[in-house]
Amino acid sequence: MALPDDPDLIATTDGRVPGRRGRATRQRLLECTTELLVATPWRSIKVIDIAREAGTSPATFYQYFENVEAAITVLAEELVEGAGELAGLVDGDWSEGASWTTAVAVVQGFMDYWETNRAVFRVVELTTVEGDLRFQGLRVRALNAVTVTLARVIATTSDGSPAGSDPMAAAGTLIAMLAQVAGHRYGFEFWGIRTASLVDSQARMLHWAVTGRPAPEGATVPGADGPPPRTGPVVGGGAAAARTAQVKAARAKGSVPAGDGGGVGSGAPSHPGSKNGTGVPKKPKRK
């Protein structure tokens, strides 16, 4: 993350405007918070954990943030800025000769955006489900610019989208699809579904909804050739392997307990009373 262009937008907890060194310290604290979020439940992160990771003291942390949640809120607000680039991709060339390339770029861009901010999105998604209106509002803002832009493109590109008569409804449905698939990418990988295949499928649906035309004959995403039929999980897919390496790196730094899987694989947490980490609680013994 780069330092903010406008230092006047940043203030310490007591209202002072930090200098360049202070802004660099604040940015480092945010980066360390993100690193800890990769493999640690956010409610388990303490101020001292972030300060230790950043090589500073809790007192320094409190100069910039009231608590851990305040730091995560700042990270969530940055999601809104990143969504602007996605809106630019959506507003690309949807003419017949370029529409497939644009559709693939939009889907791949969304996958990359979500992957870059996966740790923060996980917190935003969880707190939104729990009813936290602050994070719910940030999630809406992050995706709203993309949704509105896509609705405008649908309304102006084709003479009535086959996805429905209401462009905003069609756009909202498509963005929800992109968000859900990106969020569950590792689950798909666990079952042997290639990420390239996910991009290909979504690009076809997006292309059809925007232009009213199927994907051009022979169009495909490199690496999307279908694997043989699956009857069970395929451990170690490309994205799953990358995620495993990410968690192992966090463990090596001491950021996550050795028994914490960090969400790799099926994503099902082990029940505290389970046997062998199966997630199924043990039956109490009868007396």
Buried (B, 14 or more C-beta within 10 A) or exposed (E): EEEBEEBEEBEBEEEEEBEEEBBEBBBBBBBBBBBBBBBBBBEEBBBEBBBBBBEBEBEBBBBBBEEBBEBBBBBBBBBBEBBEEBBBBBBBEBEEEEBBBBBBBBBBBBBBBBBEBBBBBBBBBBBBEEEBEBBBEBBEBBBBBBBBBBBBBBBEBBEEBEBBEBBBBBBBBBBEBBBEBBBEBBBBBBBBBBBBBBBBBBBBBBBBBBBBBEBEEEBBBEEBEEEEEEEEBBBEBEBBBEBBEBBBBBBEEEBBEEEBBBBBBEEEEBEEEEEEEEEEEEEEEEE
